[in-house]
Amino acid sequence: MKYDVTIIGSGPGGYVAAIRCAQLGLKTALIERYPTLGGTCLNVGCIPSKALLDSSEHYHVAQHKFADHGIEISDLKANLAQMIKRKDDVVSQTCSGINFLMNKNKITVYQGHGSFVNKNTIKISPKDGVGEEQTIETDKVIIATGSKPIAPPAFNYDKDRIITSTEALKLKEIPKRLLVIGAGVIGLEMGSVYARLGTEVEVIEFQDAVLGGMDADLGKEMQKVLKKELNFKFHLNHAVKTVSSADGKVTLTAESRKDAKTLVLEADYCLIAIGRKPYTDALGLENAGVTVDERGRINVDEHLQTNVPGIFAIGDVIKGAMLAHKAEEEGVFVAEYMSGQKPHINYNLIPGVVYTWPEVAAVGKTEEELKTAGIPYKSGKFPFKALGRARASADLDGFVKVLAHKETDEVLGVHMIGARCADLIIEAVAAMEFRASAEDMSRYSHPHPTFTEALKEAALAATDNRALHI
């Protein structure tokens, strides 16, 4: 069989690329090595983790905040098995939706492990060894195989007591104690799930900050809230040396980067959440002549084309943030570029979100980046506790910070932590896409009472230090 384009990997980048290719009239094939479409995001990442975050937050609110609203309940229990079942149902429905989209767009789906025979020939091997190998011909290829968790040998990852986010999504018991290696997005999200259900959570982080890649103010606020609301314990500036498991317990040894003191912790489980690495195992890249960098990421040019003409790569297998929506944008970009269009992606305006509660969201430059670059800026900040809507719902934690150029007033970055920030951030993205000034943002009429008013007030504070409600 001969195709115009073949996509290897059916995550958000891959399946979206396939849809856009088909919309543009290309005969399209999609290869997925696992039984269900959707990749890490839909199966063991974004979607299932958000389902559990939502369920655990409902439980936590019922347990700790319903009484303030005049709602009295007794004998409240957390049914983890039902939470997992609901999560699985959400995943199943979402993945079925991808199947529907493939059929709707007449995309041929192959199940098996795709690898290069040469630049125009793809071999599809059955993942479990059952069935026959297939070979297809293709004019172009998009590599969209995603990433997998990093688990150093010294951590003794066993998928039982020493786990990654994949296993954390299907535990059969609520741990009494959970150690989390890494204070990044995955560690804080999965730690939050179980802390809300009563687990004692301790976080060990190599850097001296929580959410180290984001604006420093966000990390400070997140750490404060997690300590206050969920009793998180943090061990920052610690290097984990070993993790071991025996007799249903795990033992972690770390060393302080300040004074070299040894820290020994014990728990029921240890979650490894120190990042992810490109998944390019056995793709036969060498058969096609495709090169990778020192970290295993596929090298691409400004059009996301590899060093081999006609072979492209998107998402987690190339440089940049490992975000589902970034992969989607790149999938559309490549489909349109190979069809003769002139698409564009502004990587500075791809937002990042952390789905803890309160939520964290950001777009553009951080304050630290502006200082390092020597860009003159001004900052406006507004706390959620000053909003009527936040008081009405008792969501008082957090703030919005707007960074604008000191001379031109153009918005350079927006950073927020608080209720519904995952949804609020798009206002900042839209404003910055059209190069709005802080003055522009301050003059939008924001409905009252809403959380969005924090954006208006922060923009007013950045414009001329004239926030109205503080």
C-alpha positions in Angstrom: 0.0 0.0 0.0 1.3 3.5 -0.9 0.5 6.7 1.1 1.2 10.4 0.7 2.1 10.6 4.4 2.5 8.2 7.3 2.4 9.3 10.9 4.1 7.1 13.5 2.4 7.7 16.9 -1.2 8.5 17.6 -0.9 11.0 20.5 -2.2 14.5 20.3 0.5 15.5 17.8 0.1 12.4 15.7 -3.6 12.1 15.4 -4.1 15.8 14.9 -1.5 15.8 12.2 -3.3 12.9 10.5 -6.6 14.7 10.6 -5.1 17.9 9.1 -3.3 15.9 6.4 -6.5 14.2 5.5 -8.4 17.5 5.4 -5.8 18.7 2.9 -6.4 15.8 0.6 -3.4 13.6 1.5 -3.8 9.9 1.6 -2.9 9.3 5.2 -1.8 6.3 7.4 -1.4 6.4 11.1 0.6 3.7 13.0 0.1 3.1 16.8 1.9 0.3 18.7 -0.6 0.2 21.5 -4.2 -1.2 21.3 -5.8 2.2 21.8 -5.2 5.5 20.0 -4.3 8.7 21.8 -0.8 8.1 23.0 0.5 9.0 26.5 -1.8 12.0 26.9 -5.1 10.3 26.5 -4.2 6.9 28.0 -1.7 7.5 30.8 -1.1 11.2 31.0 -3.2 14.4 30.6 -6.7 13.0 30.5 -6.6 10.3 33.2 -4.6 12.4 35.6 -7.1 15.2 35.3 -10.0 12.8 35.9 -8.3 11.7 39.2 -7.5 15.3 40.1 -11.1 16.2 39.7 -12.4 13.3 41.7 -9.9 13.8 44.6 -10.7 17.5 44.7 -14.4 16.8 45.0 -13.6 14.5 48.0 -11.3 17.1 49.6 -13.8 19.9 49.3 -16.6 17.7 50.7 -14.4 16.8 53.6 -13.0 20.2 54.5 -15.2 22.9 53.0 -18.8 21.7 52.7 -19.6 22.6 56.3 -18.8 26.3 55.6 -21.4 26.2 52.9 -24.0 24.8 55.3 -23.8 21.3 53.8 -23.5 18.6 56.5 -22.4 15.1 55.7 -21.3 12.1 57.7 -19.5 8.8 57.1 -17.6 10.3 54.1 -15.4 7.8 52.4 -13.0 7.8 49.5 -13.6 4.9 47.1 -10.4 4.7 45.2 -11.6 1.8 43.1 -14.6 3.8 41.8 -12.3 6.8 41.1 -10.0 4.6 39.1 -13.0 3.1 37.3 -14.4 6.5 36.4 -10.9 7.6 35.2 -10.8 4.5 33.0 -14.3 5.3 31.6 -13.2 8.8 30.7 -10.1 7.4 29.0 -12.2 4.9 27.1 -14.7 7.4 25.9 -11.9 9.9 24.8 -10.0 7.2 22.9 -13.1 6.0 21.2 -13.6 9.6 20.0 -10.2 9.4 18.3 -11.3 6.2 16.5 -14.4 8.0 15.3 -12.3 10.9 13.9 -10.0 8.5 12.1 -12.9 6.8 10.4 -14.6 10.2 9.6 -11.5 11.5 7.9 -10.8 8.2 6.1 -7.4 7.7 7.7 -6.0 4.2 7.6 -4.9 3.0 11.1 -2.3 0.3 11.6 -1.7 -1.3 15.0 1.9 -2.4 15.6 5.4 -1.0 16.0 6.4 1.2 13.1 10.0 1.4 12.0 12.0 2.6 9.0 13.3 0.2 6.4 14.4 3.2 4.4 13.1 6.8 4.1 10.1 5.8 2.1 9.3 2.3 3.5 7.8 1.6 6.9 7.7 -1.8 8.5 4.8 -2.5 11.0 5.6 -5.3 13.4 3.0 -6.8 15.8 3.7 -5.5 19.3 3.0 -8.9 21.0 4.6 -11.0 18.2 1.3 -12.4 17.1 0.3 -11.8 13.5 2.2 -10.9 10.4 4.6 -8.1 9.7 3.4 -5.5 7.2 5.3 -3.1 5.0 3.9 0.2 3.5 5.3 2.7 1.1 5.0 6.5 1.8 6.1 9.8 0.3 6.5 11.6 3.6 6.7 10.6 7.3 5.8 12.4 10.5 7.5 11.0 13.6 5.2 11.6 16.6 6.1 8.9 19.1 6.2 11.1 22.2 8.1 10.5 25.4 8.4 8.2 28.4 9.3 8.8 32.1 13.0 9.1 33.1 13.9 6.5 35.7 17.6 6.3 36.6 19.0 2.8 37.4 19.8 3.9 41.0 16.0 4.5 41.6 15.3 0.8 41.0 12.0 1.5 39.2 9.9 -1.7 39.6 6.4 -0.6 38.7 5.2 -1.9 42.0 6.3 0.3 44.9 8.7 2.5 43.0 6.5 3.9 40.3 6.1 6.6 37.7 2.9 8.5 36.8 1.7 5.5 34.7 1.4 3.2 37.7 0.2 6.1 40.0 -2.9 6.3 37.9 -4.0 2.7 38.8 -3.0 2.1 42.4 -5.3 -0.4 44.3 -4.9 1.4 47.7 -4.5 4.8 49.1 -0.9 5.0 50.3 -0.3 6.1 53.9 2.9 7.7 52.8 4.1 8.7 49.4 7.5 10.0 48.4 7.7 12.1 45.3 11.0 12.7 43.5 10.6 16.0 41.6 8.6 19.2 42.4 7.6 19.7 38.8 4.2 19.5 37.2 3.7 15.7 37.3 5.0 15.3 40.8 2.8 18.1 42.3 -0.3 16.9 40.4 -0.1 13.2 41.3 1.0 14.1 44.8 -2.1 16.3 45.1 -4.4 13.5 44.1 -3.3 11.3 47.0 -2.7 14.0 49.5 -6.4 15.0 49.1 -7.3 11.4 49.9 -5.3 11.4 53.1 -1.8 10.4 52.1 1.2 12.0 53.7 3.2 13.4 50.8 6.9 14.3 50.9 8.6 15.9 47.9 12.3 15.7 47.2 13.6 18.2 44.7 17.1 18.7 43.3 16.6 22.4 42.7 15.9 25.1 45.3 12.4 25.9 44.1 9.1 24.3 43.3 8.0 24.5 39.7 11.5 25.5 38.8 10.9 26.3 35.1 8.1 28.8 35.8 8.1 32.3 37.3 9.6 32.2 40.8 6.6 33.8 42.4 4.3 31.0 41.2 6.6 28.3 42.8 6.7 30.2 46.1 2.9 30.5 46.2 2.4 26.9 45.2 4.7 25.6 47.9 2.9 27.7 50.5 -0.5 26.6 49.5 0.4 22.9 49.3 1.9 23.1 52.8 -1.2 24.8 54.2 -4.0 22.9 52.4 -2.5 19.4 51.9 0.3 19.2 54.5 2.9 18.6 51.8 6.5 18.4 53.1 9.3 19.6 50.9 13.0 18.7 50.8 14.4 21.2 48.3 18.1 21.3 47.2 18.4 17.5 47.7 20.0 15.0 45.3 18.4 11.5 45.5 21.1 8.9 45.6 19.2 5.6 45.9 15.7 4.2 46.2 15.0 0.6 47.2 12.0 -1.5 47.9 11.6 -4.4 50.4 8.7 -6.0 52.3 6.1 -3.6 51.0 8.1 -0.4 51.9 10.4 1.9 50.0 13.5 3.6 51.4 15.0 6.7 49.8 18.4 8.2 50.5 19.2 11.7 49.5 22.0 14.2 50.1 21.6 17.9 50.9 23.3 20.1 48.3 23.8 22.7 51.0 25.6 20.8 53.7 26.0 17.2 52.3 23.9 15.8 55.2 22.2 12.5 54.4 18.4 12.3 54.4 16.7 8.9 54.7 12.9 8.6 54.2 10.6 5.6 54.2 7.1 5.2 52.7 4.6 2.9 51.0 5.4 4.1 47.5 7.9 6.3 45.7 6.8 8.3 42.6 9.6 9.1 40.2 8.6 12.4 38.5 11.9 14.0 37.3 10.9 14.5 33.7 10.5 12.6 30.4 12.7 11.6 27.5 12.0 11.1 23.8 10.6 7.8 22.8 12.5 6.7 19.8 13.2 3.1 20.7 13.7 0.8 17.7 12.3 3.2 15.2 15.1 2.4 12.7 16.1 6.0 12.4 19.5 5.0 11.2 18.0 3.1 8.3 16.5 6.4 7.1 19.6 8.5 8.0 17.7 10.6 10.6 20.0 12.1 13.3 19.4 12.9 16.9 21.1 15.2 19.4 23.0 14.3 22.6 19.7 14.0 24.6 18.1 11.6 22.0 15.9 14.3 20.5 15.4 14.3 16.8 17.1 17.2 15.0 14.7 19.3 12.9 14.9 22.6 11.1 12.5 25.6 11.3 10.0 23.7 9.3 10.2 20.7 11.7 11.8 18.7 8.9 14.7 16.3 9.9 18.0 16.2 8.1 16.3 13.8 5.6 13.9 15.6 3.2 10.3 14.4 3.6 10.7 13.1 7.1 9.4 15.4 9.9 9.2 15.1 13.7 6.9 16.8 16.2 6.0 16.9 19.9 8.1 15.4 22.6 10.7 13.8 20.3 12.1 17.2 19.4 13.3 20.2 21.4 10.9 22.4 23.3 8.3 22.0 26.0 6.7 18.6 26.3 3.1 19.7 26.0 0.2 18.1 24.2 -1.1 21.4 22.8 2.4 22.2 21.5 2.5 18.9 19.7 -1.0 19.6 18.2 0.2 22.9 16.9 3.2 21.3 15.3 1.1 18.5 13.8 -1.0 21.1 12.0 2.1 23.1 11.1 3.7 20.2 9.3 0.6 19.1 7.5 0.1 22.6 6.1 3.8 23.1 5.3 4.1 19.9 3.3 0.9 20.9 1.5 2.5 24.1 0.3 1.1 26.5 2.8 3.1 28.9 5.0 2.1 28.2 8.6 3.6 29.8 11.7 4.0 28.9 15.4 4.9 31.4 18.1 6.6 29.2 20.7 6.7 32.1 23.2 2.9 32.1 23.3 2.3 28.4 24.0 0.9 28.5 27.6 1.9 26.1 30.4 -0.6 24.8 32.9 -0.4 22.9 36.2 -3.7 21.3 37.2 -3.3 21.3 41.0 -5.8 23.3 43.0 -5.3 26.2 42.9 -4.3 25.9 39.2 -1.2 27.5 37.8 -0.9 28.9 34.3 1.6 31.1 32.5 2.5 32.4 29.0 5.4 34.5 27.7 8.6 35.6 29.6 9.2 35.1 33.3 10.5 37.9 35.5 13.8 36.0 35.8 14.1 35.7 32.0 13.5 39.5 31.5 16.1 40.3 34.1 18.7 38.0 32.5 18.0 39.5 29.0 18.2 43.0 30.3 14.8 43.9 29.1 13.2 46.9 31.0 9.9 45.8 32.4 7.2 46.7 34.9 5.1 44.4 36.9 1.5 44.5 38.1 0.1 42.0 40.6 -3.4 41.4 41.9 -4.5 38.8 44.6 -7.5 36.6 44.1 -8.6 37.3 47.7 -9.5 40.8 46.7 -12.1 39.5 44.2 -15.8 39.2 45.2 -16.1 36.1 43.1 -13.2 34.4 44.9 -14.7 35.3 48.3 -18.1 33.9 47.2 -16.6 30.5 46.3 -13.9 30.6 49.0 -11.1 30.3 46.4 -8.8 33.0 48.0 -5.4 31.7 47.2 -3.2 33.0 44.4 -2.7 36.0 42.2 -2.3 37.2 38.6 1.0 38.9 37.6 1.3 40.9 34.4 4.7 41.8 33.0 4.9 44.6 30.5 7.7 46.5 28.7 8.6 49.5 30.7 8.8 51.8 27.6 6.2 50.4 25.1 3.8 48.8 27.7 3.5 45.7 25.5 2.6 42.6 27.6 5.6 40.3 27.8 4.4 37.7 30.2 1.4 36.7 32.3 1.7 34.4 35.3 -1.2 33.3 37.5 -2.0 30.9 40.3 -5.6 30.5 41.5 -9.0 29.2 40.7 -9.7 28.4 37.0 -6.3 29.7 35.8 -6.1 26.9 33.3 -9.0 28.6 31.5 -8.2 32.2 32.3 -4.7 32.1 30.6 -6.1 32.1 27.1 -7.1 35.8 27.6 -3.5 36.6 28.0 -2.5 34.4 25.1 -5.0 36.2 22.8 -3.9 39.6 24.0 -0.2 38.8 23.5 -0.8 37.3 20.1 -2.1 40.7 18.9 0.7 42.4 20.8 -1.6 44.1 23.2 -0.4 46.6 25.8 -1.2 46.3 29.5 -3.4 49.4 29.0 -5.3 47.5 26.3 -5.9 44.6 28.7 -7.0 46.9 31.4 -9.7 48.5 29.2 -11.5 45.2 28.3 -14.8 45.1 30.0 -14.6 42.1 32.3 -17.9 40.7 33.7 -18.5 41.1 37.4 -18.2 39.1 39.6 -15.7 36.8 37.9 -12.2 35.5 38.3 -11.2 37.3 35.1 -11.3 40.6 36.9 -7.9 39.7 38.4 -6.4 40.0 34.9 -7.9 43.5 34.4 -6.7 44.6 37.9 -3.2 43.2 37.4 -3.0 44.9 34.0 -4.1 48.2 35.7 -1.4 47.7 38.3 1.2 47.2 35.5 0.0 50.1 33.5 0.3 52.8 36.1 0.0 51.2 39.5 -3.7 52.0 39.5 -5.5 48.8 40.4 -9.0 49.7 41.6 -9.8 47.1 44.2 -6.7 46.9 46.4 
